[in-house]
Structure formats: structure tokens, C-alpha cells
Amino acid sequence: MNVIVVKDRQEGGQRGYQIFKAAYDQGATVYGLATGSTPITTYDALVASDLDFSQMTSVNLDEYVGLAPDHAQSYHYFMQHHLFDQKPFAHSYVPNGLNADAADEMARYDNPIDLQILGLGQNGHIGFNEPGTDPKLGTHKVELTESTIQANARFFDNADEVPRYAYSMGIASIMKSHQILLEAYGEEKADAVKAMIEGPVTPDLPASYLQNHGNVTVILDEGAASKLN
Ligand code: F6R
């Protein structure tokens, strides 16, 4: 993995943008996107740029099951607000959390992605692939763990309102991406970062599978990098 340590998430967003731009300049047309607090500064830099995605395709990693696309906490809504309203793509695929037919919904995913952006959960999850997830799975329906429900409760009125299930690309889907950019910010990510980069490849730490991918860039702030050797 190519590890870049920056001062803070603002600088990280600029570096993230440079990686997007390099992929764009090399002809990338399908971009895999993530939600959460981590990629926001990169999306801000994309919005401020003159890159034109109107002929491109985006595919999002995941979505809560049961939330309508216009629900303020849906990942669909997040993407509209942070990126798509300002930088429309020709096609943007975000899983439809209201489609109760999981097989139908998931059949739309797992297409080849040129550049996939990822955040990192404190427990080492990527997408909604929680510890213990079978790495051979493609896009699938996930039951969220208690730790993820608690971590995401800050976005809802209370933890009871956090959906219990999500649709998520699997580790196998993510590993098929041509290039991966993972960003992680804050000391609370430091244990997961260390295990991802220096630990064994194990289902207990889903992000550790990225060690087996040949084209991964990791952008960390000093807090997230603080436990690396
Ligand atoms: C979001 C996603 C998650 C987040 C992770 C980190 O689409 O797939 O894996 O990347 O939970 O979340 P933040 O960025 O809020 O710390």
C-alpha cells in the first residue's frame, strides 16, 4: 500500500482530489464512491474543480435498507448534497434502500470500477463489511453490528432510529476495482489503520484484505497514522 500522511483532512481532501484527477486524466470512467464524514473534503475539492463527470458513471458502496432516497440520513441524500447536485454524473447508482427484493437490487452492482474511494470503520470495516464477513461475497444484504449502529447514531435522533440492515458491496466487489483510495482521519481510527497496514490479512479486520490489492493509496492524518511503526 502507498501510504501518505498529511496534516489534516483538509490537506487529505486535496491529495484525494489529485488522485481522482490523475485517474480522470488517465481515462477512468467509473468511480466508486463512499459516504460518511471521511470523503467530504475530497468531494469538496472535486466540486471546486473543473473536472466534468457528466459523461461518467458513479457507483456507491452502500445504503441503509428501509430509508427512502430523500431521507436526510440516506446515503443517496448525502451524495446528492455533497457531490451530485454540483457535479452530476451521466449515471449514478446508489443502492435503493426501499427495494425489499435484495437479489433484484444487488444485481445492479459489481460492475468494474476504475477508482474506488473508501473510508474505514473503527472496527476495520470497509463499506458495511463488518468483522467476520466472508471476503468472497459480492454485493449483499448486511445486518449491522452494534458498534456500527452506535457509531452512526450521531446522525439520527437516537440509536433506535438507525436502520438494522444495509445493502453493501462486498470485499470481493471492492477488490475488483482497478484502483483504491482509502482515507482515514482521527486518532480513533489509529488501531484499525495499524491492523489494516501492519497486521495479518484476516476476516476479523476486513480492510486488511486491501493488502492483497496491488493499487491502493491510503491517505491518513497524523492522528490516524499515530500507531504505525
Ligand atoms: C460509507 C461506508 C463506511 C464508512 C466508514 C467510516 O459509505 O461505506 O464504511 O466509510 O464507516 O465512516 P466515517 O467516514 O463517517 O468515519
Boltz pocket constraint, residues with backbone or C-beta under 6 A from the ligand:
constraints:
  - pocket:
      binder: B
      contacts: [[A, 33], [A, 34], [A, 35], [A, 36], [A, 37], [A, 38], [A, 39], [A, 61], [A, 62], [A, 75], [A, 118], [A, 119], [A, 120], [A, 121], [A, 125], [A, 126], [A, 127], [A, 128]]
      max_distance: 6.0
